[in-house]
Amino acid sequence: MSRKIMAKGLYCLMIFFWGCKLTEPSLPKYYVHTPPSFDFNGQGDSLSPATWELLCVDSQLVAFIDTALQNNYDMAMAMQRLAIARAQVRYFTGQQFPSLMLEAGAGQRRHGEYTEAGVGNYDTRLSPNIPPDKMIPDPIPDYFAGGAVSWELDLWGKLRNKRKSAIARFYATREGMLLTKTTIVSEVAMTYYRLLALNSKLKIIEDNIRLQEKGLRIVSVQKEVGKVTELAVKQFESQLLNARGEREELKQQWIETESYLNFLLARYPQPLDLKKEIMGSALPASVTRGIHSGMLLLRPDVRQAEMELIAAHADVRAARAALFPSVIISASAGYNAFNPSVLFSPASVAYNFVGGITAPLFNRSALRAGYLSARAYREEVLLNYQKTIMNGFYEVYTLVNHLHQMERLFLLKQQEMQNLMVSLDAWEELFMSGRASYLEILISQKQLLKVKQELVDIRLNQFMALIKLYKAAGGGWQFNK
């Protein structure tokens, strides 16, 4: 009879578990269509994967970047976040295996005289069949030494998918660290070239001040001989004072930019000996004629978004698996006695083995809400992944066009500067011979100063766009070994 009952129970249990069979939620398609390349002139050439070594040919800049990567606080915090993610992987990996614990304890209990256990113990002490060493004292000591094991069978993949989610988030965190590294590299490089641009502008303004001082001396002499009036002298003095004021503004910008570069290097403000100027820094020979769109996959933010999508999908599976029963097996074994002198004897060996099934009933709606929330979050992460790829394509497309425009603008400004220099020389000769007014000299000097500074700004914009392009194409800086 008992065998029939056990067989029926086993049959019902099998039907129950078969009814709990999961329909695995599938990962939605997240392929994003992109053009095969960023080809702007039909030549079809493409760069190899971007590396910062191509851009950073300046040894001083390379040293700054390596210092920043080693000391920057954002980089240090990113590495700690990676350590946290690695610990999470170990935690969820450990949950898939049995939990083994060692236990040791001592206690004492006393049963009431009018309880079943109390009456039974009293009657036992009066029995002639109980040897003295097995007599139950009152109160009763209790000693235990042994181990216990507990194991949740991962029938539905809940723990397995939690581990998959943790692994994917570890890789997403690693890509976030690489994104931080790329951002630091680009920030250091852009700040460095801003300082070189300020160096060039300071040199230009110093040359202009010397030119203004020379012109003021000439006009002062001509005033003494009656060729010009006091108004001409005041005009030259005003322009000289304006140039000196602009020099002070540039010096203040230098201090602020220098301090920010020191901050990126994780050190307090200190002077930086930069002997180069941006006009003396050449752009890399191969900028872009086209970039293959597959380079978008090198972007850390794209890879991070993809890993987040994989983690979110694993979370959906784990949340769905939480709706079904959990099977937990637990067992313990050790020595148990009320007399410590016989605790570790063979007769004191005790063990138990328990298997149980727990199914959610009243909190099922909460678990289902968690499942629906995980699905909605996965859709949000999918949209973010698609947006990240679209944003990367947009950035590269815009920056490549910007570089081409800046190259043409730089050549035009160079020609304009050369024409103004020739014009200024001609006006100075005419002024010395008395055939031109001092106003033409002032206007020409001001125009030449403006064009020279614009030329510096264009060169700076070229470097800024190039640095942003390398970042948009995925970066790739390696430590200088």
DRENDO-1510 file (C-alpha; in Angstrom, 1 decimal, always signed):
<recs>
REC; n; res; u; v; w
REC; 1; MET; +0.0; +0.0; +0.0 .
REC; 2; SER; +2.8; +2.4; +0.9 .
REC; 3; ARG; +4.6; +1.7; -2.4 .
REC; 4; LYS; +1.4; +2.6; -4.3 .
REC; 5; ILE; +1.1; +5.9; -2.4 .
REC; 6; MET; +4.8; +6.7; -3.0 .
REC; 7; ALA; +4.4; +5.9; -6.7 .
REC; 8; LYS; +1.3; +8.2; -7.0 .
REC; 9; GLY; +3.1; +10.9; -5.2 .
REC; 10; LEU; +6.1; +10.6; -7.5 .
REC; 11; TYR; +3.8; +10.7; -10.5 .
REC; 12; CYS; +2.1; +13.8; -9.3 .
REC; 13; LEU; +5.4; +15.4; -8.6 .
REC; 14; MET; +6.6; +14.7; -12.2 .
REC; 15; ILE; +3.4; +16.2; -13.6 .
REC; 16; PHE; +3.9; +19.3; -11.4 .
REC; 17; PHE; +7.5; +19.9; -12.6 .
REC; 18; TRP; +6.5; +19.3; -16.2 .
REC; 19; GLY; +3.9; +22.0; -15.8 .
REC; 20; CYS; +6.6; +24.3; -14.6 .
REC; 21; LYS; +8.6; +24.0; -17.8 .
REC; 22; LEU; +9.8; +27.4; -19.0 .
REC; 23; THR; +9.3; +28.9; -22.3 .
REC; 24; GLU; +12.7; +30.6; -22.6 .
REC; 25; PRO; +12.3; +34.3; -23.4 .
REC; 26; SER; +14.4; +35.1; -26.5 .
REC; 27; LEU; +16.7; +38.0; -26.8 .
REC; 28; PRO; +15.2; +40.6; -29.1 .
REC; 29; LYS; +17.1; +41.4; -32.3 .
REC; 30; TYR; +19.3; +44.3; -31.6 .
REC; 31; TYR; +21.2; +44.5; -34.9 .
REC; 32; VAL; +21.5; +48.1; -36.1 .
REC; 33; HIS; +21.9; +48.8; -39.8 .
REC; 34; THR; +24.8; +51.2; -40.5 .
REC; 35; PRO; +26.4; +52.3; -43.8 .
REC; 36; PRO; +29.4; +50.1; -44.7 .
REC; 37; SER; +31.8; +53.1; -44.3 .
REC; 38; PHE; +32.1; +56.8; -43.7 .
REC; 39; ASP; +33.3; +57.5; -47.2 .
REC; 40; PHE; +33.0; +61.1; -48.2 .
REC; 41; ASN; +34.8; +61.4; -51.5 .
REC; 42; GLY; +34.1; +58.1; -53.2 .
REC; 43; GLN; +37.7; +56.9; -53.0 .
REC; 44; GLY; +36.9; +54.1; -50.6 .
REC; 45; ASP; +40.1; +54.2; -48.5 .
REC; 46; SER; +39.7; +53.5; -44.8 .
REC; 47; LEU; +41.9; +53.9; -41.8 .
REC; 48; SER; +43.1; +51.0; -39.8 .
REC; 49; PRO; +41.8; +50.9; -36.2 .
REC; 50; ALA; +42.6; +54.2; -34.5 .
REC; 51; THR; +45.5; +54.3; -32.2 .
REC; 52; TRP; +46.6; +57.2; -30.0 .
REC; 53; GLU; +50.2; +56.6; -30.9 .
REC; 54; LEU; +49.5; +58.0; -34.4 .
REC; 55; LEU; +48.2; +61.2; -32.9 .
REC; 56; CYS; +50.5; +61.6; -29.9 .
REC; 57; VAL; +53.8; +62.0; -31.6 .
REC; 58; ASP; +54.8; +64.5; -28.9 .
REC; 59; SER; +56.9; +62.8; -26.2 .
REC; 60; GLN; +55.9; +65.4; -23.6 .
REC; 61; LEU; +52.2; +64.7; -24.3 .
REC; 62; VAL; +52.8; +61.0; -24.1 .
REC; 63; ALA; +54.4; +61.4; -20.7 .
REC; 64; PHE; +51.5; +63.5; -19.5 .
REC; 65; ILE; +49.0; +60.9; -20.6 .
REC; 66; ASP; +50.8; +58.1; -18.9 .
REC; 67; THR; +51.0; +60.1; -15.7 .
REC; 68; ALA; +47.2; +60.8; -15.9 .
REC; 69; LEU; +46.3; +57.2; -16.5 .
REC; 70; GLN; +48.4; +56.1; -13.5 .
REC; 71; ASN; +47.3; +58.9; -11.1 .
REC; 72; ASN; +43.9; +60.2; -12.1 .
REC; 73; TYR; +41.2; +59.8; -9.5 .
REC; 74; ASP; +38.5; +58.9; -12.1 .
REC; 75; MET; +40.7; +56.1; -13.4 .
REC; 76; ALA; +41.3; +54.8; -9.9 .
REC; 77; MET; +37.6; +54.9; -9.1 .
REC; 78; ALA; +36.9; +53.0; -12.4 .
REC; 79; MET; +39.3; +50.3; -11.4 .
REC; 80; GLN; +37.5; +49.9; -8.0 .
REC; 81; ARG; +34.2; +49.6; -9.8 .
REC; 82; LEU; +35.7; +46.8; -11.8 .
REC; 83; ALA; +36.9; +45.1; -8.6 .
REC; 84; ILE; +33.3; +45.3; -7.3 .
REC; 85; ALA; +31.9; +43.7; -10.5 .
REC; 86; ARG; +34.5; +40.9; -10.3 .
REC; 87; ALA; +33.4; +40.2; -6.7 .
REC; 88; GLN; +29.8; +40.0; -7.9 .
REC; 89; VAL; +30.7; +37.4; -10.4 .
REC; 90; ARG; +32.4; +35.3; -7.7 .
REC; 91; TYR; +29.3; +35.7; -5.4 .
REC; 92; PHE; +26.8; +34.5; -8.0 .
REC; 93; THR; +29.2; +31.7; -9.1 .
REC; 94; GLY; +29.4; +30.5; -5.5 .
REC; 95; GLN; +25.6; +30.5; -5.2 .
REC; 96; GLN; +25.4; +27.7; -7.8 .
REC; 97; PHE; +27.3; +25.3; -5.5 .
REC; 98; PRO; +26.3; +23.7; -2.2 .
REC; 99; SER; +26.9; +25.8; +0.9 .
REC; 100; LEU; +29.0; +23.9; +3.5 .
REC; 101; MET; +29.2; +25.1; +7.0 .
REC; 102; LEU; +31.0; +23.9; +10.2 .
REC; 103; GLU; +29.0; +24.0; +13.3 .
REC; 104; ALA; +29.8; +23.6; +17.0 .
REC; 105; GLY; +27.5; +24.5; +19.9 .
REC; 106; ALA; +26.7; +23.9; +23.5 .
REC; 107; GLY; +23.5; +24.6; +25.3 .
REC; 108; GLN; +21.1; +23.6; +28.1 .
REC; 109; ARG; +17.4; +23.1; +28.3 .
REC; 110; ARG; +14.8; +22.1; +30.9 .
REC; 111; HIS; +11.4; +20.7; +30.2 .
REC; 112; GLY; +8.4; +21.4; +32.4 .
REC; 113; GLU; +7.3; +18.6; +34.7 .
REC; 114; TYR; +3.8; +18.7; +33.2 .
REC; 115; THR; +4.9; +18.3; +29.6 .
REC; 116; GLU; +5.2; +15.2; +27.5 .
REC; 117; ALA; +9.0; +15.5; +27.4 .
REC; 118; GLY; +9.3; +16.2; +31.1 .
REC; 119; VAL; +7.1; +13.2; +32.1 .
REC; 120; GLY; +9.0; +11.0; +29.7 .
REC; 121; ASN; +12.4; +12.0; +31.0 .
REC; 122; TYR; +11.3; +11.5; +34.6 .
REC; 123; ASP; +10.0; +8.0; +33.8 .
REC; 124; THR; +13.2; +7.2; +31.9 .
REC; 125; ARG; +15.3; +8.0; +35.0 .
REC; 126; LEU; +13.3; +5.4; +37.0 .
REC; 127; SER; +13.8; +2.7; +34.4 .
REC; 128; PRO; +16.1; -0.2; +35.4 .
REC; 129; ASN; +16.9; -0.8; +31.8 .
REC; 130; ILE; +18.9; +2.5; +31.3 .
REC; 131; PRO; +22.6; +2.3; +32.1 .
REC; 132; PRO; +24.0; +5.1; +34.2 .
REC; 133; ASP; +25.9; +6.8; +31.4 .
REC; 134; LYS; +22.7; +7.2; +29.4 .
REC; 135; MET; +20.6; +8.7; +32.2 .
REC; 136; ILE; +19.1; +12.0; +31.1 .
REC; 137; PRO; +20.1; +14.7; +33.6 .
REC; 138; ASP; +17.8; +17.6; +34.5 .
REC; 139; PRO; +18.4; +20.2; +33.2 .
REC; 140; ILE; +19.6; +18.6; +29.9 .
REC; 141; PRO; +23.0; +19.8; +28.4 .
REC; 142; ASP; +23.2; +19.7; +24.7 .
REC; 143; TYR; +26.6; +19.5; +22.8 .
REC; 144; PHE; +27.0; +19.4; +19.0 .
REC; 145; ALA; +30.0; +19.4; +16.7 .
REC; 146; GLY; +29.7; +18.7; +13.0 .
REC; 147; GLY; +28.8; +20.2; +9.6 .
REC; 148; ALA; +25.8; +21.2; +7.5 .
REC; 149; VAL; +25.3; +21.5; +3.8 .
REC; 150; SER; +22.5; +23.3; +1.9 .
REC; 151; TRP; +22.0; +23.3; -1.9 .
REC; 152; GLU; +19.4; +24.9; -4.1 .
REC; 153; LEU; +19.0; +22.9; -7.3 .
REC; 154; ASP; +19.0; +25.3; -10.2 .
REC; 155; LEU; +16.3; +23.5; -12.2 .
REC; 156; TRP; +15.0; +26.6; -13.9 .
REC; 157; GLY; +18.2; +28.5; -14.5 .
REC; 158; LYS; +17.6; +31.3; -12.0 .
REC; 159; LEU; +21.1; +31.1; -10.4 .
REC; 160; ARG; +22.7; +30.4; -13.8 .
REC; 161; ASN; +21.2; +33.5; -15.4 .
REC; 162; LYS; +22.1; +35.6; -12.4 .
REC; 163; ARG; +25.7; +34.5; -12.9 .
REC; 164; LYS; +25.4; +35.3; -16.6 .
REC; 165; SER; +24.1; +38.8; -15.8 .
REC; 166; ALA; +27.0; +39.4; -13.3 .
REC; 167; ILE; +29.5; +38.3; -15.9 .
REC; 168; ALA; +28.0; +40.6; -18.6 .
REC; 169; ARG; +28.0; +43.5; -16.1 .
REC; 170; PHE; +31.6; +42.8; -15.3 .
REC; 171; TYR; +32.5; +43.2; -19.0 .
REC; 172; ALA; +30.3; +46.3; -19.2 .
REC; 173; THR; +32.1; +47.8; -16.2 .
REC; 174; ARG; +35.4; +46.9; -17.9 .
REC; 175; GLU; +34.3; +48.8; -21.0 .
REC; 176; GLY; +33.3; +51.6; -18.8 .
REC; 177; MET; +36.8; +51.7; -17.4 .
REC; 178; LEU; +38.2; +51.8; -21.0 .
REC; 179; LEU; +35.7; +54.6; -21.7 .
REC; 180; THR; +37.1; +56.5; -18.7 .
REC; 181; LYS; +40.6; +55.9; -19.9 .
REC; 182; THR; +39.8; +57.2; -23.4 .
REC; 183; THR; +38.1; +60.2; -21.9 .
REC; 184; ILE; +41.1; +61.0; -19.7 .
REC; 185; VAL; +43.5; +60.6; -22.7 .
REC; 186; SER; +41.4; +62.9; -24.9 .
REC; 187; GLU; +41.0; +65.5; -22.1 .
REC; 188; VAL; +44.8; +65.6; -21.4 .
REC; 189; ALA; +45.5; +65.9; -25.2 .
REC; 190; MET; +43.0; +68.6; -25.7 .
REC; 191; THR; +44.2; +70.6; -22.7 .
REC; 192; TYR; +47.8; +70.2; -23.8 .
REC; 193; TYR; +47.0; +71.6; -27.3 .
REC; 194; ARG; +45.0; +74.5; -25.8 .
REC; 195; LEU; +48.2; +75.4; -23.9 .
REC; 196; LEU; +50.2; +75.2; -27.1 .
REC; 197; ALA; +47.6; +77.5; -28.8 .
REC; 198; LEU; +48.0; +79.9; -25.9 .
REC; 199; ASN; +51.7; +79.8; -26.4 .
REC; 200; SER; +51.3; +80.7; -30.0 .
REC; 201; LYS; +48.9; +83.5; -29.2 .
REC; 202; LEU; +51.2; +84.9; -26.5 .
REC; 203; LYS; +54.1; +84.9; -29.1 .
REC; 204; ILE; +51.8; +86.7; -31.6 .
REC; 205; ILE; +50.7; +89.3; -29.2 .
REC; 206; GLU; +54.3; +89.9; -28.0 .
REC; 207; ASP; +55.4; +90.4; -31.6 .
REC; 208; ASN; +52.4; +92.8; -32.1 .
REC; 209; ILE; +53.3; +94.7; -28.9 .
REC; 210; ARG; +56.9; +95.2; -30.2 .
REC; 211; LEU; +55.5; +96.3; -33.6 .
REC; 212; GLN; +53.1; +98.8; -31.8 .
REC; 213; GLU; +56.0; +100.2; -29.7 .
REC; 214; LYS; +58.1; +100.7; -32.8 .
REC; 215; GLY; +55.2; +102.4; -34.5 .
REC; 216; LEU; +54.6; +104.7; -31.5 .
REC; 217; ARG; +58.2; +105.7; -31.5 .
REC; 218; ILE; +58.0; +106.6; -35.2 .
REC; 219; VAL; +54.8; +108.6; -34.8 .
REC; 220; SER; +56.2; +110.4; -31.8 .
REC; 221; VAL; +59.2; +111.5; -33.9 .
REC; 222; GLN; +57.0; +112.6; -36.7 .
REC; 223; LYS; +54.9; +114.6; -34.3 .
REC; 224; GLU; +58.0; +116.5; -33.1 .
REC; 225; VAL; +58.8; +117.5; -36.7 .
REC; 226; GLY; +55.2; +118.4; -37.4 .
REC; 227; LYS; +54.2; +115.7; -39.8 .
REC; 228; VAL; +51.4; +114.3; -37.6 .
REC; 229; THR; +49.2; +115.6; -34.8 .
REC; 230; GLU; +48.8; +114.5; -31.1 .
REC; 231; LEU; +45.7; +112.5; -32.2 .
REC; 232; ALA; +47.9; +110.1; -34.1 .
REC; 233; VAL; +50.1; +109.5; -31.1 .
REC; 234; LYS; +47.1; +108.9; -28.9 .
REC; 235; GLN; +45.7; +106.4; -31.4 .
REC; 236; PHE; +48.9; +104.4; -31.4 .
REC; 237; GLU; +49.1; +104.5; -27.6 .
REC; 238; SER; +45.5; +103.3; -27.3 .
REC; 239; GLN; +46.2; +100.4; -29.6 .
REC; 240; LEU; +49.4; +99.5; -27.7 .
REC; 241; LEU; +47.5; +99.5; -24.4 .
REC; 242; ASN; +44.8; +97.3; -25.9 .
REC; 243; ALA; +47.4; +94.8; -27.0 .
REC; 244; ARG; +49.0; +94.8; -23.5 .
REC; 245; GLY; +45.6; +94.2; -22.0 .
REC; 246; GLU; +45.0; +91.3; -24.3 .
REC; 247; ARG; +48.3; +89.8; -23.3 .
REC; 248; GLU; +47.2; +89.8; -19.6 .
REC; 249; GLU; +44.0; +88.0; -20.6 .
REC; 250; LEU; +45.9; +85.4; -22.4 .
REC; 251; LYS; +48.2; +84.9; -19.4 .
REC; 252; GLN; +45.1; +84.4; -17.2 .
REC; 253; GLN; +43.8; +81.8; -19.6 .
REC; 254; TRP; +47.2; +80.1; -19.5 .
REC; 255; ILE; +47.1; +79.9; -15.7 .
REC; 256; GLU; +43.6; +78.4; -15.7 .
REC; 257; THR; +44.4; +75.8; -18.4 .
REC; 258; GLU; +47.7; +74.9; -16.8 .
REC; 259; SER; +45.9; +74.3; -13.5 .
REC; 260; TYR; +43.4; +72.1; -15.2 .
REC; 261; LEU; +46.1; +70.0; -16.8 .
REC; 262; ASN; +47.7; +69.5; -13.4 .
REC; 263; PHE; +44.4; +68.5; -12.0 .
REC; 264; LEU; +44.0; +65.8; -14.8 .
REC; 265; LEU; +47.5; +64.6; -13.8 .
REC; 266; ALA; +46.3; +64.4; -10.1 .
REC; 267; ARG; +48.8; +66.9; -8.8 .
REC; 268; TYR; +48.6; +70.3; -7.4 .
REC; 269; PRO; +49.3; +73.4; -9.6 .
REC; 270; GLN; +52.9; +73.7; -10.7 .
REC; 271; PRO; +54.6; +75.3; -13.7 .
REC; 272; LEU; +54.7; +73.4; -16.9 .
REC; 273; ASP; +57.6; +74.0; -19.2 .
REC; 274; LEU; +56.0; +73.8; -22.7 .
REC; 275; LYS; +58.4; +75.0; -25.3 .
REC; 276; LYS; +56.3; +74.1; -28.3 .
REC; 277; GLU; +53.7; +76.1; -30.1 .
REC; 278; ILE; +50.6; +74.8; -31.9 .
REC; 279; MET; +51.6; +76.3; -35.2 .
REC; 280; GLY; +54.8; +74.3; -35.0 .
REC; 281; SER; +52.9; +71.0; -34.4 .
REC; 282; ALA; +52.0; +69.2; -37.6 .
REC; 283; LEU; +48.8; +67.2; -38.0 .
REC; 284; PRO; +49.2; +63.5; -38.8 .
REC; 285; ALA; +49.6; +62.8; -42.5 .
REC; 286; SER; +46.7; +60.4; -42.8 .
REC; 287; VAL; +43.7; +62.0; -41.2 .
REC; 288; THR; +40.7; +60.4; -43.0 .
REC; 289; ARG; +39.4; +59.8; -46.5 .
REC; 290; GLY; +37.0; +57.2; -45.1 .
REC; 291; ILE; +36.5; +55.1; -42.0 .
REC; 292; HIS; +34.9; +51.7; -42.0 .
REC; 293; SER; +31.7; +51.7; -39.9 .
REC; 294; GLY; +32.9; +48.5; -38.2 .
REC; 295; MET; +35.2; +50.7; -36.2 .
REC; 296; LEU; +32.1; +51.7; -34.2 .
REC; 297; LEU; +32.4; +48.3; -32.5 .
REC; 298; LEU; +35.7; +49.5; -31.0 .
REC; 299; ARG; +33.9; +52.2; -29.1 .
REC; 300; PRO; +33.8; +51.3; -25.4 .
REC; 301; ASP; +30.4; +52.9; -24.9 .
REC; 302; VAL; +29.0; +50.6; -27.7 .
REC; 303; ARG; +30.5; +47.5; -26.2 .
REC; 304; GLN; +29.3; +48.6; -22.8 .
REC; 305; ALA; +25.8; +49.1; -24.0 .
REC; 306; GLU; +25.9; +45.6; -25.7 .
REC; 307; MET; +27.1; +44.0; -22.4 .
REC; 308; GLU; +24.3; +45.8; -20.5 .
REC; 309; LEU; +21.8; +44.4; -23.0 .
REC; 310; ILE; +23.1; +40.9; -22.5 .
REC; 311; ALA; +22.9; +41.4; -18.7 .
REC; 312; ALA; +19.4; +42.7; -18.9 .
REC; 313; HIS; +18.3; +39.7; -20.9 .
REC; 314; ALA; +19.8; +37.3; -18.3 .
REC; 315; ASP; +17.9; +39.3; -15.6 .
REC; 316; VAL; +14.7; +38.7; -17.5 .
REC; 317; ARG; +15.3; +34.9; -17.5 .
REC; 318; ALA; +16.3; +34.9; -13.8 .
REC; 319; ALA; +13.1; +36.9; -12.9 .
REC; 320; ARG; +11.0; +34.5; -14.9 .
REC; 321; ALA; +12.6; +31.5; -13.2 .
REC; 322; ALA; +11.8; +33.0; -9.8 .
REC; 323; LEU; +8.1; +32.4; -10.5 .
REC; 324; PHE; +8.6; +28.7; -10.2 .
REC; 325; PRO; +9.2; +26.4; -7.2 .
REC; 326; SER; +12.6; +26.2; -5.6 .
REC; 327; VAL; +14.1; +22.8; -4.7 .
REC; 328; ILE; +16.4; +22.9; -1.7 .
REC; 329; ILE; +18.3; +20.0; -0.3 .
REC; 330; SER; +19.9; +20.3; +3.2 .
REC; 331; ALA; +21.7; +17.8; +5.4 .
REC; 332; SER; +23.8; +17.9; +8.5 .
REC; 333; ALA; +26.0; +15.4; +10.3 .
REC; 334; GLY; +28.1; +15.4; +13.4 .
REC; 335; TYR; +28.4; +14.4; +17.0 .
REC; 336; ASN; +25.5; +15.1; +19.4 .
REC; 337; ALA; +25.3; +14.2; +23.1 .
REC; 338; PHE; +24.3; +15.6; +26.5 .
REC; 339; ASN; +27.5; +14.2; +28.1 .
REC; 340; PRO; +30.7; +15.8; +26.8 .
REC; 341; SER; +32.8; +12.8; +27.8 .
REC; 342; VAL; +31.1; +10.7; +25.1 .
REC; 343; LEU; +30.6; +13.5; +22.5 .
REC; 344; PHE; +33.1; +12.1; +20.0 .
REC; 345; SER; +32.3; +8.4; +20.4 .
REC; 346; PRO; +30.7; +6.5; +17.5 .
REC; 347; ALA; +27.5; +6.1; +19.4 .
REC; 348; SER; +27.1; +10.0; +19.4 .
REC; 349; VAL; +27.1; +10.2; +15.6 .
REC; 350; ALA; +23.9; +12.0; +14.3 .
REC; 351; TYR; +22.7; +13.1; +10.9 .
REC; 352; ASN; +19.6; +14.3; +9.0 .
REC; 353; PHE; +18.7; +14.8; +5.4 .
REC; 354; VAL; +15.9; +17.0; +4.2 .
REC; 355; GLY; +14.6; +17.8; +0.7 .
REC; 356; GLY; +11.9; +20.4; +0.2 .
REC; 357; ILE; +10.0; +22.3; -2.5 .
REC; 358; THR; +9.0; +25.9; -1.9 .
REC; 359; ALA; +6.6; +27.6; -4.4 .
REC; 360; PRO; +5.5; +31.2; -4.3 .
REC; 361; LEU; +1.8; +31.7; -3.6 .
REC; 362; PHE; +0.9; +35.0; -2.0 .
REC; 363; ASN; +4.0; +36.9; -3.3 .
REC; 364; ARG; +3.6; +35.6; -6.8 .
REC; 365; SER; +2.2; +39.0; -8.0 .
REC; 366; ALA; +5.3; +40.7; -6.6 .
REC; 367; LEU; +7.6; +38.3; -8.4 .
REC; 368; ARG; +5.6; +38.8; -11.6 .
REC; 369; ALA; +5.9; +42.5; -11.3 .
REC; 370; GLY; +9.7; +42.0; -11.0 .
REC; 371; TYR; +9.6; +40.0; -14.2 .
REC; 372; LEU; +7.7; +42.6; -16.1 .
REC; 373; SER; +10.0; +45.3; -14.7 .
REC; 374; ALA; +13.0; +43.3; -15.9 .
REC; 375; ARG; +11.5; +43.0; -19.4 .
REC; 376; ALA; +10.8; +46.8; -19.6 .
REC; 377; TYR; +14.3; +47.5; -18.5 .
REC; 378; ARG; +15.7; +45.2; -21.2 .
REC; 379; GLU; +13.7; +47.2; -23.8 .
REC; 380; GLU; +15.1; +50.4; -22.4 .
REC; 381; VAL; +18.7; +49.0; -22.6 .
REC; 382; LEU; +18.0; +47.9; -26.2 .
REC; 383; LEU; +17.0; +51.3; -27.2 .
REC; 384; ASN; +20.0; +52.8; -25.5 .
REC; 385; TYR; +22.2; +50.4; -27.4 .
REC; 386; GLN; +20.7; +51.5; -30.7 .
REC; 387; LYS; +21.0; +55.1; -29.7 .
REC; 388; THR; +24.7; +54.7; -28.8 .
REC; 389; ILE; +25.5; +53.2; -32.2 .
REC; 390; MET; +23.6; +56.0; -33.9 .
REC; 391; ASN; +25.3; +58.6; -31.8 .
REC; 392; GLY; +28.7; +57.1; -32.6 .
REC; 393; PHE; +28.0; +57.2; -36.3 .
REC; 394; TYR; +26.8; +60.8; -36.1 .
REC; 395; GLU; +29.9; +61.8; -34.1 .
REC; 396; VAL; +32.4; +60.3; -36.6 .
REC; 397; TYR; +30.4; +61.6; -39.6 .
REC; 398; THR; +30.4; +65.2; -38.2 .
REC; 399; LEU; +34.0; +65.2; -37.1 .
REC; 400; VAL; +35.3; +63.9; -40.5 .
REC; 401; ASN; +33.4; +66.6; -42.3 .
REC; 402; HIS; +34.6; +69.2; -39.8 .
REC; 403; LEU; +38.2; +68.2; -40.4 .
REC; 404; HIS; +37.8; +68.5; -44.1 .
REC; 405; GLN; +36.3; +72.0; -43.8 .
REC; 406; MET; +39.0; +73.1; -41.3 .
REC; 407; GLU; +41.7; +72.0; -43.7 .
REC; 408; ARG; +40.3; +74.2; -46.5 .
REC; 409; LEU; +39.7; +77.1; -44.1 .
REC; 410; PHE; +43.3; +76.9; -42.8 .
REC; 411; LEU; +44.7; +77.2; -46.3 .
REC; 412; LEU; +42.4; +80.2; -47.1 .
REC; 413; LYS; +43.5; +82.0; -43.8 .
REC; 414; GLN; +47.1; +81.4; -44.6 .
REC; 415; GLN; +46.7; +83.1; -47.9 .
REC; 416; GLU; +44.8; +86.0; -46.2 .
REC; 417; MET; +47.6; +86.4; -43.7 .
REC; 418; GLN; +50.3; +86.5; -46.4 .
REC; 419; ASN; +48.3; +89.2; -48.3 .
REC; 420; LEU; +47.9; +91.3; -45.2 .
REC; 421; MET; +51.6; +91.1; -44.4 .
REC; 422; VAL; +52.4; +92.4; -47.8 .
REC; 423; SER; +49.8; +95.1; -47.5 .
REC; 424; LEU; +51.1; +96.2; -44.1 .
REC; 425; ASP; +54.7; +96.5; -45.5 .
REC; 426; ALA; +53.3; +98.6; -48.4 .
REC; 427; TRP; +51.3; +100.9; -46.1 .
REC; 428; GLU; +54.4; +101.4; -43.8 .
REC; 429; GLU; +56.5; +102.5; -46.8 .
REC; 430; LEU; +53.7; +104.9; -48.0 .
REC; 431; PHE; +53.3; +106.3; -44.5 .
REC; 432; MET; +57.1; +106.9; -44.1 .
REC; 433; SER; +57.0; +108.8; -47.4 .
REC; 434; GLY; +54.0; +110.8; -46.4 .
REC; 435; ARG; +51.6; +109.4; -49.0 .
REC; 436; ALA; +49.4; +107.4; -46.5 .
REC; 437; SER; +47.6; +108.2; -43.2 .
REC; 438; TYR; +48.5; +106.5; -39.9 .
REC; 439; LEU; +44.9; +105.1; -39.8 .
REC; 440; GLU; +45.7; +102.7; -42.6 .
REC; 441; ILE; +48.7; +101.4; -40.6 .
REC; 442; LEU; +46.5; +100.9; -37.5 .
REC; 443; ILE; +43.8; +99.1; -39.4 .
REC; 444; SER; +46.3; +96.8; -41.2 .
REC; 445; GLN; +48.0; +95.9; -37.9 .
REC; 446; LYS; +44.7; +95.1; -36.3 .
REC; 447; GLN; +43.6; +93.0; -39.2 .
REC; 448; LEU; +46.9; +91.1; -39.3 .
REC; 449; LEU; +46.7; +90.4; -35.5 .
REC; 450; LYS; +43.1; +89.1; -35.9 .
REC; 451; VAL; +44.0; +86.8; -38.8 .
REC; 452; LYS; +47.0; +85.4; -37.0 .
REC; 453; GLN; +44.9; +84.6; -34.0 .
REC; 454; GLU; +42.2; +83.1; -36.1 .
REC; 455; LEU; +44.8; +80.9; -37.8 .
REC; 456; VAL; +45.9; +79.6; -34.4 .
REC; 457; ASP; +42.2; +78.9; -33.5 .
REC; 458; ILE; +41.7; +77.0; -36.7 .
REC; 459; ARG; +44.8; +74.9; -36.0 .
REC; 460; LEU; +43.5; +74.3; -32.5 .
REC; 461; ASN; +40.1; +73.3; -33.8 .
REC; 462; GLN; +41.8; +70.8; -36.2 .
REC; 463; PHE; +43.6; +69.1; -33.3 .
REC; 464; MET; +40.4; +69.2; -31.2 .
REC; 465; ALA; +38.4; +67.5; -34.0 .
REC; 466; LEU; +41.2; +65.0; -34.6 .
REC; 467; ILE; +41.3; +64.0; -30.9 .
REC; 468; LYS; +37.5; +63.7; -30.7 .
REC; 469; LEU; +37.6; +61.6; -33.9 .
REC; 470; TYR; +40.0; +59.2; -32.4 .
REC; 471; LYS; +37.9; +59.0; -29.3 .
REC; 472; ALA; +34.7; +58.5; -31.4 .
REC; 473; ALA; +36.4; +55.7; -33.3 .
REC; 474; GLY; +37.2; +53.8; -30.2 .
REC; 475; GLY; +40.4; +55.2; -28.8 .
REC; 476; GLY; +43.1; +52.6; -28.3 .
REC; 477; TRP; +45.7; +54.2; -26.0 .
REC; 478; GLN; +48.3; +51.9; -24.6 .
REC; 479; PHE; +50.5; +52.6; -21.7 .
REC; 480; ASN; +53.9; +53.9; -22.7 .
REC; 481; LYS; +56.3; +51.0; -21.8 .
</recs>
